[in-house]
Amino acid sequence: MNKESPRLENIIPNAGRPFSLLFSYLAQLKPTRLVIFTAVFLSSLLLSLGFVFLQPAIYQSYATLLTVTKTAIDQESREADIQHVAIQKQILLGPELLTETVNRLRRNDGTETGVDLSPAAIRDMLDVRPVIDTNLVEMVAEGDKPELLPRIINTWIDVYLDARSAETARSKGSTIEMMQDELSTLTKKIELKRFELEQFRQQNAIVSAERQDNEAPARLKGLTDSLNKASEEEVKAKARLDAVRKSIKRGQTVVPSEDSRTLSTLEKRAQELREQLEELDRQYTREYMALSPDLKVIPEKLESLENEIQQTRHKGQSIVISEAEQEYAAARQATRSIQEQLDQHRKKAAEFTARFTEHDALKSDLEELEQLYRDTQARLAQVEAQHTGKYPYVDVIERAFLPHSSIRPDYLWNAMIATLASLLLGLAAIWIFEFLMHKEQEKLAIHLSGIHLHNQDNLNLSHNSLDTLPSTPVNLPGKSVQALEHVSISELTTQQIAALFQSASLKEKQLLVFLLSGLTLDEITSLQNDDIDLENNSLTVRNVSARTIPLHPTLATLYRKHGYCLIDPAGNRLNQADLEALLNCMQIDAGLATTRPVSAWILRNTYILYLVKQGIRLSDLEAVTGYISPTELSDYGVYAPPGVKYPIESVNLFYPVPPGISPDCDTTPGYAS
């Protein structure tokens, strides 16, 4: 069998052929870094400095104006009128003022030569800048001819003042004529409204402008007051009648005031006889007292006196009840009578109220017309008395001046920036050159013994090494070829897993155990409450890769104690983005390096490699971790130990969790440090 000698294959595309020729030419020249830097730096520096110093110097001149009326010396200054200042800015920069300014500058008044500038050129040179929180504005002019700037600004100010004076004179005459017409019209309307109001008063018997002074509302108020007073008397009479009845019912003495003294005398005499009889009862028996003429009359007098007291009480109660009932009946009759009168008068009062409301509306209309007439008179007097020369709307605070120094550009500062930029551009040119040359070299490929090896980190071949390649074929061992073709799979060490568990919260521990059981984030978020069977210690995944796997003891303990923890305070399940963020927070708390973030994919790979390294048959992985493509199975198979592979029943499916992560999780078996 013939063996081919090593050969080089150029894989540069045809589209990049011109760039390849350019890079080849540069490689033949072999310019040093100093040459590249010097050429780029000097070229950029000369161009930038030429641009900087060829810019013309710009000068600035300005004047200051006050755009509101002056105040008297004994009055406070007015507040800043921002809207008025903005309006004056638009007027100053208007085309009419700028055109007149250009015309005046073009005229030759004998002292200065004319200036031939267009309105557009003048507009580019001028600007109006309001002073913050004041009624002042700055009229600014910028240009490369300093002697021309003050003349332009002062001419601009004169044009503005002349236009303002002419406008004030015109507006004053038209305003006075307009307000006089308004006063004549208002006088006629006021006379007509007064006549209408007087006719309305006579037709509706309104004798006073005050509502309560007219007959209908005054009588309504009197009846209302009388009704309130009568109702109060009725309530008092009813309360007195109820009190008398309750006193009689309780057995209390109720008699008229004129009989109370008589009843009191009788009760006093009866009490004296009772006391005398009690004294005799202690000395004699009733049989003995009945035989004595002087003693037997005492019980008889007491009995007669008690009968008289009882009759007096009954008579007094009848009199008091009768008087209270009569008083209550009279109060009720008075209330009903006043109520009837009030009901009859209310309709009349309502009609009067409607008429009086119309009267008030007419009166308000008249008052508004009279107030408008007085305001117009005051405005007319103010306009006639105002002297615009004494109280100008615009006052020149400061005229324009001749500038002696430019405002821009700053040649020194710009030259420093140009130098620094040229320096950075030279350094960037070195980096770009080396980067492009390096990329050009990486496009070469090497064919050794029929094996197509591209330039990788472990096969950095330079042009010099290619020249020394042997003419005989190179035989690479099978393991070396496999190592070149193999792509390593990311996984976490047991120390990293332990660090994650030590710093994890309850929610984070549950997420870790789910991932170390072969579940994906999509399967975790799709779990339902009945998918975890604590009685049979099983976990059912109802996703695309449906399966039932044994429940991890740690997960069973956490779920039995706390339930499903991957929820927010509102009880909503966390989505995949929240779970990824939870893993990121877990990595930060554990103090692990952040160059390779801990993701759900890496934790799932860690669990799969844990099963593969035990020697599980690759065909049995799908029953535990779900569907895995044949390409991925082939990559995992590199980590399988040599020898016979074991069925799923002979492999420990529970990833070892470090003991002591919580009081509830010390029963996890098989942890290897």
C-alpha positions in Angstrom: 0.0 0.0 0.0 1.4 3.4 -1.0 1.6 6.0 1.6 1.4 9.6 0.8 4.0 12.0 2.1 2.9 14.9 4.2 1.6 17.8 2.2 0.1 21.3 2.8 -3.4 22.3 1.6 -4.2 26.0 1.2 -7.8 26.5 2.2 -7.9 30.3 1.7 -11.1 31.1 -0.3 -10.8 32.6 -3.8 -12.7 35.7 -2.6 -9.8 36.6 -0.2 -7.1 36.2 -2.8 -6.2 40.0 -3.1 -5.9 40.2 0.7 -3.7 37.1 0.7 -1.4 38.7 -1.9 -1.2 41.9 0.2 -0.4 39.9 3.4 2.2 37.9 1.5 3.8 41.1 0.3 3.8 42.6 3.8 5.3 39.3 5.2 8.1 39.5 2.6 8.9 43.1 3.6 8.9 42.1 7.3 8.3 45.6 8.7 9.2 46.0 12.4 6.8 47.3 15.0 8.9 50.5 15.2 8.6 51.1 11.5 4.8 50.5 11.5 4.3 52.7 14.5 6.5 55.6 13.2 4.8 55.6 9.8 1.2 55.6 11.1 2.0 58.0 14.0 3.8 60.7 11.9 1.2 60.5 9.1 -1.8 60.9 11.5 0.0 63.6 13.5 0.8 65.7 10.5 -2.8 65.5 9.1 -4.5 66.2 12.5 -2.2 69.1 13.4 -2.7 70.6 10.0 -6.5 70.3 10.5 -6.2 71.9 14.0 -4.0 74.9 13.1 -5.8 75.6 9.8 -9.1 76.3 11.6 -9.8 80.1 11.9 -10.1 81.8 15.3 -13.7 82.6 16.3 -14.4 85.7 18.4 -17.5 86.6 20.4 -19.2 89.9 21.4 -22.5 90.4 23.1 -24.9 93.0 24.5 -27.5 92.8 27.4 -31.1 93.9 27.2 -33.9 94.2 29.7 -37.2 93.2 28.1 -39.9 94.4 30.6 -41.0 97.7 32.0 -38.9 99.3 34.7 -40.4 99.5 38.2 -40.5 102.5 40.4 -37.9 103.0 43.1 -40.4 102.4 45.9 -41.9 99.2 44.3 -40.7 95.6 44.2 -39.2 94.2 41.0 -41.4 92.0 38.9 -40.9 88.3 38.7 -39.2 86.9 35.7 -41.6 86.4 32.7 -40.1 83.4 30.9 -42.8 83.4 28.2 -42.2 87.1 27.4 -38.5 86.6 27.1 -39.0 83.7 24.7 -41.3 85.8 22.6 -38.7 88.6 22.4 -36.1 86.0 21.3 -38.2 85.0 18.4 -38.8 88.6 17.4 -35.1 89.5 17.6 -34.2 86.6 15.3 -37.1 87.2 12.9 -36.5 87.8 9.2 -37.8 91.4 9.3 -35.4 92.7 11.9 -32.4 90.8 10.3 -33.3 92.1 6.8 -33.4 95.7 8.1 -30.2 95.2 10.0 -28.5 94.0 6.8 -29.8 97.1 4.9 -28.4 99.5 7.5 -25.1 97.8 7.6 -24.8 98.1 3.8 -25.3 101.9 3.9 -22.3 104.1 4.1 -22.9 106.9 6.7 -19.6 108.6 6.0 -17.9 107.4 9.1 -17.8 103.7 8.5 -17.7 101.6 5.3 -20.7 99.5 4.4 -20.8 95.7 5.3 -22.1 93.5 2.6 -23.6 90.4 4.3 -26.7 88.4 3.5 -29.5 87.8 6.0 -28.6 84.1 6.1 -25.0 84.9 7.0 -26.1 87.4 9.7 -28.5 84.8 11.1 -25.6 82.2 11.4 -23.5 84.8 13.3 -26.2 85.9 15.8 -27.9 84.3 18.7 -30.2 85.3 21.7 -29.5 83.7 25.1 -32.0 84.3 28.0 -30.4 84.8 31.4 -31.9 82.1 33.7 -34.5 83.4 36.2 -34.3 87.0 34.9 -35.9 89.2 32.3 -32.5 89.8 30.7 -31.3 88.5 27.3 -27.9 88.5 25.8 -27.6 89.3 22.1 -24.5 87.4 21.0 -22.5 87.6 17.7 -19.7 85.2 16.8 -17.3 85.4 13.8 -13.7 85.5 12.6 -13.7 89.3 12.2 -13.6 90.8 15.7 -13.9 94.5 14.6 -17.2 93.7 12.8 -19.1 92.0 15.7 -19.8 95.1 17.9 -21.1 97.1 14.8 -23.5 94.3 13.9 -24.9 93.9 17.4 -25.3 97.7 18.0 -27.0 98.1 14.6 -29.2 95.1 15.5 -30.2 96.8 18.8 -31.0 100.1 17.1 -33.3 98.3 14.6 -35.1 96.5 17.4 -35.6 99.7 19.4 -36.9 101.7 16.4 -39.3 98.8 15.5 -40.5 98.6 19.1 -41.1 102.4 19.3 -43.1 102.4 16.1 -45.2 99.4 17.1 -45.9 101.0 20.5 -47.1 104.3 18.9 -49.4 102.4 16.5 -50.8 100.1 19.1 -51.4 103.0 21.6 -53.7 104.9 19.2 -55.6 101.8 18.1 -56.0 100.6 21.7 -57.5 103.9 22.9 -60.0 104.0 20.0 -61.0 100.3 20.6 -61.6 100.9 24.3 -63.7 104.0 23.7 -66.0 101.9 21.5 -66.2 99.3 24.2 -67.2 101.9 26.8 -70.0 103.2 24.5 -71.4 99.7 23.9 -71.2 98.8 27.6 -73.1 102.0 28.6 -76.1 101.0 26.4 -76.1 97.4 27.7 -76.0 98.6 31.3 -79.0 101.0 30.9 -81.0 98.2 29.2 -80.2 95.7 31.9 -81.1 98.1 34.7 -84.5 98.8 33.1 -85.1 95.1 32.7 -84.3 94.4 36.3 -86.6 97.2 37.6 -89.5 95.8 35.5 -88.9 92.3 36.9 -89.0 93.6 40.5 -92.3 95.4 40.0 -94.0 92.4 38.4 -92.9 89.9 41.1 -93.3 92.2 44.2 -89.6 92.1 45.1 -89.2 95.1 47.4 -85.7 94.4 48.6 -82.5 93.1 47.1 -82.1 90.9 50.2 -84.2 87.8 50.0 -85.1 87.5 53.7 -86.5 91.1 53.7 -89.4 90.2 51.3 -92.8 89.1 52.5 -92.9 85.4 51.3 -89.5 84.3 52.7 -90.1 86.3 55.9 -93.5 84.7 56.5 -92.0 81.3 55.7 -89.2 81.8 58.2 -91.7 82.9 60.8 -94.0 79.9 60.3 -90.9 77.6 60.4 -89.7 79.1 63.7 -93.3 78.8 65.1 -93.5 75.1 64.0 -90.2 74.3 65.6 -91.3 76.0 68.8 -94.7 74.2 68.8 -93.0 70.9 68.1 -90.7 71.4 71.0 -93.7 72.2 73.3 -95.5 69.1 72.1 -92.5 67.0 72.9 -92.2 68.5 76.4 -96.0 67.9 77.0 -95.7 64.3 75.9 -92.7 63.8 78.1 -94.5 65.3 81.1 -97.6 63.1 80.5 -95.4 59.9 80.2 -93.5 60.9 83.4 -96.7 61.3 85.4 -98.0 57.9 84.2 -94.8 56.2 85.1 -94.7 57.8 88.6 -98.3 56.6 89.3 -97.4 53.2 88.0 -94.5 52.9 90.4 -96.7 54.0 93.3 -95.2 57.4 93.8 -97.3 60.3 95.1 -98.5 62.5 92.3 -100.7 65.5 93.3 -101.1 69.1 92.3 -98.8 71.5 93.9 -101.6 73.2 95.9 -102.6 69.8 97.4 -99.1 68.7 98.2 -98.9 70.8 101.5 -102.3 69.4 102.7 -101.2 65.8 101.9 -97.9 66.4 103.7 -99.8 67.6 106.8 -102.1 64.6 106.8 -99.2 62.2 106.4 -97.3 63.8 109.2 -100.3 63.5 111.5 -100.8 59.8 110.5 -97.1 59.2 111.2 -97.5 60.7 114.7 -100.5 58.5 115.4 -98.6 55.4 114.2 -95.7 56.2 116.5 -98.1 56.7 119.5 -100.0 53.5 118.7 -96.7 51.6 118.5 -95.8 52.9 122.0 -99.1 51.8 123.4 -98.7 48.4 121.8 -95.5 47.9 123.7 -97.4 48.7 127.0 -100.9 47.4 126.4 -102.8 44.8 124.4 -105.4 45.8 121.8 -108.1 44.2 124.0 -107.1 46.4 126.9 -107.0 49.5 124.7 -110.5 48.6 123.3 -111.9 48.8 126.9 -110.3 52.2 127.6 -112.3 55.1 126.1 -109.2 57.3 125.8 -107.1 54.7 124.1 -109.5 53.1 121.7 -110.0 56.3 119.7 -106.4 56.3 118.6 -106.7 53.4 116.1 -110.0 54.8 114.9 -108.4 58.2 114.2 -105.4 56.6 112.4 -107.7 54.6 110.1 -109.8 57.7 109.3 -106.7 59.7 108.6 -105.3 57.0 106.2 -108.6 56.9 104.3 -108.5 60.7 103.9 -104.8 60.5 102.7 -105.8 57.8 100.1 -108.7 59.8 98.8 -106.5 62.9 98.5 -103.9 60.9 96.5 -106.4 59.5 94.1 -108.0 62.9 93.6 -104.6 64.5 93.0 -103.5 61.9 90.5 -106.7 62.4 88.5 -106.1 66.1 88.4 -102.5 65.9 87.4 -103.2 63.3 84.6 -106.0 65.4 83.3 -103.9 68.6 83.2 -101.0 66.8 81.4 -103.3 65.2 78.8 -105.0 68.6 78.2 -101.6 70.3 77.8 -100.4 67.6 75.4 -103.6 67.8 73.3 -103.2 71.6 73.1 -99.6 71.3 72.0 -100.5 68.7 69.3 -103.3 70.9 68.0 -101.0 73.9 67.8 -98.4 71.9 65.9 -101.0 70.6 63.4 -102.4 74.1 62.8 -99.0 75.7 62.2 -98.0 72.7 59.9 -101.1 73.3 57.8 -100.3 77.0 57.4 -96.7 76.2 56.5 -97.8 73.6 53.9 -100.1 76.2 52.3 -97.4 78.9 52.3 -94.6 76.7 50.9 -95.9 76.7 47.4 -96.1 80.5 47.4 -92.6 80.6 48.9 -91.2 78.2 46.2 -92.7 80.4 43.4 -91.1 83.5 45.0 -87.7 81.6 45.3 -87.8 80.8 41.6 -88.6 84.5 40.7 -85.9 85.7 43.1 -83.3 83.4 41.5 -84.1 85.0 38.2 -83.7 88.3 39.9 -80.3 87.4 41.2 -79.2 86.3 37.8 -80.3 89.6 36.3 -78.6 91.4 39.1 -75.3 89.4 38.6 -75.4 90.2 34.9 -75.8 93.9 35.7 -72.9 93.8 38.2 -70.6 92.0 35.7 -71.4 94.7 33.1 -70.7 97.4 35.6 -67.4 95.8 36.6 -66.4 95.4 33.0 -67.2 99.1 32.4 -65.1 100.1 35.4 -62.2 97.9 34.2 -62.3 99.3 30.7 -62.3 102.8 32.1 -59.2 102.0 34.2 -57.4 100.5 31.2 -58.3 103.5 29.1 -56.9 105.9 31.8 -53.8 103.9 32.1 -53.1 103.8 28.4 -53.7 107.5 28.1 -51.5 108.4 31.0 -48.7 106.0 30.1 -45.5 107.6 28.7 -43.4 105.0 26.8 -40.3 107.2 26.9 -40.3 107.3 30.7 -41.2 103.6 31.1 -39.6 101.7 28.2 -40.4 98.2 27.4 -36.8 97.5 26.4 -33.7 98.9 28.1 -30.1 98.5 26.9 -28.1 97.4 29.9 -24.8 96.9 28.1 -23.8 97.7 24.5 -21.5 95.4 22.5 -17.8 95.6 22.9 -14.7 94.8 20.8 -13.4 91.3 21.7 -9.6 90.9 22.1 -9.3 87.1 22.4 -10.9 84.2 20.6 -13.3 81.8 22.3 -12.4 78.8 20.1 -10.6 76.7 19.0 -8.2 75.9 21.8 -5.2 75.1 19.6 -3.0 73.8 22.4 -5.7 71.5 23.8 -6.7 70.2 20.3 -3.0 69.6 19.5 -2.6 67.5 22.6 -5.7 65.5 21.6 -4.4 65.0 18.1 -1.1 63.8 19.4 -2.7 61.4 21.8 -5.0 60.1 19.1 -2.1 59.6 16.7 -0.2 57.7 19.4 -3.2 55.4 19.9 -3.7 55.0 16.2 0.0 53.9 15.8 -0.4 51.3 18.6 -3.7 50.1 17.0 -2.0 49.7 13.6 0.6 47.4 15.2 -2.1 45.2 16.8 -4.2 45.1 13.6 -1.2 44.1 11.5 -0.2 41.3 13.8 -3.7 40.1 14.2 -4.4 39.9 10.5 -1.0 38.2 9.8 -1.8 35.7 12.6 -5.2 35.0 11.1 -3.7 34.4 7.7 -1.4 31.8 9.1 -4.2 30.0 10.8 -5.9 29.3 7.5 -3.3 26.7 6.5 -4.1 23.0 7.0 -1.9 20.0 7.2 -2.5 16.5 5.9 -0.5 13.8 7.6 -0.9 10.2 6.6 -4.4 10.7 5.3 -5.5 12.4 8.7 -6.8 16.0 8.2 -5.4 17.9 11.2 -6.3 21.6 11.5 -4.2 24.0 13.5 -5.4 23.9 17.1 -3.9 24.9 20.4 -2.0 21.7 20.7 -0.8 21.8 17.1 0.7 25.3 16.5 2.8 24.8 13.4 4.7 27.7 12.0 6.1 28.1 8.5 9.6 27.1 9.8 8.3 23.9 11.3 6.5 23.0 8.1 9.7 23.1 6.2 11.2 20.4 8.5 8.3 17.9 8.2 9.6 14.3 7.5 9.0 12.7 4.2 7.8 9.5 5.9 4.3 9.1 7.1 3.6 9.7 10.8 1.7 7.0 12.6 -0.4 8.3 15.5 -1.7 5.9 18.2 -5.4 5.2 18.4 -5.7 6.8 21.8 -4.0 9.9 20.6 -6.5 10.2 17.7 -9.4 9.6 20.1 -8.0 12.3 22.5 -7.8 14.8 19.6 -11.4 14.0 18.5 -12.8 14.0 22.0 -14.5 17.1 23.4 -14.4 17.3 27.2 -17.8 17.5 29.0 -18.1 20.1 31.8 -18.9 18.7 35.3 -18.6 19.7 38.9 -16.3 18.1 41.5 -17.6 16.7 44.7 -15.9 19.5 46.6 -17.8 22.1 44.4 -21.1 20.2 45.0 -20.4 20.2 48.7 -19.7 23.9 48.7 -23.0 24.6 46.9 -25.0 22.5 49.4 -23.3 24.1 52.4 -24.2 27.7 51.3 -27.6 26.8 49.8 -31.0 27.7 51.2 -33.9 25.3 51.5 -35.2 26.4 48.1 -31.8 26.1 46.5 -31.2 22.6 48.0 -34.4 21.3 46.5 -33.4 22.7 43.1 -29.9 21.0 43.4 -31.4 17.6 44.2 -33.9 17.9 41.3 -31.0 18.6 38.9 -28.8 15.9 40.4 -31.7 13.5 39.7 -31.4 14.0 36.0 -34.3 16.5 35.5 -34.1 19.6 33.2 -35.3 23.0 34.2 -38.3 22.6 31.8 -39.2 19.3 33.6 -38.9 20.9 37.0 -41.2 23.8 36.2 -43.8 21.4 34.8 -43.9 19.2 37.9 -47.3 18.8 39.6 -48.1 18.0 43.2 -49.2 14.4 42.4 -46.0 13.7 40.4 -44.1 13.1 43.7 -45.3 10.0 45.4 -44.0 9.9 49.0 -45.6 6.6 49.8 -43.9 4.7 46.9 -40.8 7.0 46.9 -41.2 7.7 43.2 -40.9 10.8 41.0 -43.0 10.9 37.7 -41.9 13.2 34.9 -44.8 13.9 32.4 -42.8 15.8 29.8 -41.7 14.7 26.3 -39.4 12.1 27.9 -42.0 10.7 30.3 -40.6 8.4 32.9 -40.8 7.3 36.6 -37.6 7.3 38.6 -36.9 6.6 42.3 -37.3 9.6 44.6 -34.0 10.8 46.1 -34.1 10.3 49.9 -32.9 13.9 50.4 -35.6 15.2 48.1 -38.2 13.0 49.8 -37.2 14.4 53.2 -37.3 18.0 52.0 -40.6 17.5 50.3 -42.2 15.8 53.3 -41.1 18.6 55.6 -41.6 21.6 53.4 -43.5 20.7 50.2 -42.6 22.2 46.9 -40.4 25.2 47.7 -39.6 26.6 44.2 -42.3 29.3 44.4 -42.4 33.0 45.1 -44.2 34.7 48.1 -47.4 34.9 46.1 -47.4 31.1 45.6 -46.5 31.2 41.9 -44.0 28.7 40.5 -40.6 30.0 39.5 -39.9 29.9 35.8 -36.7 28.7 34.1 -35.1 32.2 34.1 -35.7 32.5 37.9 -34.2 29.0 38.4 -31.1 29.9 36.4 -30.8 33.1 38.4 -31.1 31.0 41.6 -28.2 28.9 40.5 -26.1 32.0 39.8 -26.8 33.3 43.3 -25.9 29.9 44.8 -22.6 30.0 43.0 -21.8 33.5 44.4 -22.8 32.5 47.9 -20.6 29.4 47.7 -17.6 31.5 46.6 -16.9 29.4 43.5 -15.0 30.9 40.5 -17.2 32.9 38.2 -15.3 32.1 35.0 -17.5 29.1 34.3 -21.0 29.7 35.7 -22.9 26.8 37.4 -25.8 26.1 35.1 -28.5 23.4 35.0 -26.8 21.8 32.0 -23.5 21.3 34.0 -25.3 19.9 37.0 -27.3 17.5 34.7 -24.0 16.4 33.0 -22.5 15.9 36.5 -25.3 13.4 37.3 -25.1 11.6 34.0 -21.3 11.2 34.3 -21.9 9.9 37.8 -24.0 7.1 36.4 -21.7 6.5 33.4 -18.6 6.2 35.6 -20.4 3.5 37.7 -20.5 1.4 34.5 -24.2 1.8 33.6 -25.3 0.6 30.2 -25.7 3.7 27.9 -28.9 2.3 26.6 -30.4 2.4 30.1 -29.6 6.2 30.6 -32.8 7.2 28.9 -35.0 5.5 31.5 -33.4 7.8 34.2 -32.4 11.1 32.5 -34.8 11.2 29.5 -33.9 11.1 25.8 -30.2 11.6 25.0 -29.1 11.8 21.3 -26.7 9.1 20.0 -24.0 11.7 19.5 -24.2 12.8 23.1 -24.3 9.1 24.3 -21.1 8.6 22.3 -19.5 11.6 24.1 -20.5 10.2 27.5 -19.2 6.8 26.6 -15.6 8.1 26.6 -15.9 8.3 30.4 -17.2 4.8 30.9 -14.9 2.4 32.7 -13.5 -0.6 30.7 -15.1 -4.0 31.0 -18.7 -5.3 31.1 -21.4 -2.7 31.7 -24.1 -3.1 34.4 -27.9 -2.9 34.1 -29.8 -0.1 35.8 -30.8 -2.3 38.8 -27.1 -2.7 39.7 -26.3 1.0 39.7 -26.8 3.5 42.6 -29.1 6.1 41.0 -28.9 8.6 44.0 -26.2 11.1 43.6 -24.3 11.4 46.9 -25.3 14.5 48.8 -22.9 15.7 51.6 -24.2 14.8 55.1 -25.1 17.5 57.5 -26.6 20.0 55.0 -29.6 20.3 57.3 -31.1 18.5 60.3 -33.5 16.8 57.9 -30.9 15.5 55.4 -28.4 13.4 57.4 -29.7 10.1 56.1 -28.4 10.5 52.5 -26.4 7.4 51.7 -23.3 6.9 49.7 -21.5 10.3 49.9 -17.9 10.1 48.8 -15.6 12.9 49.5 
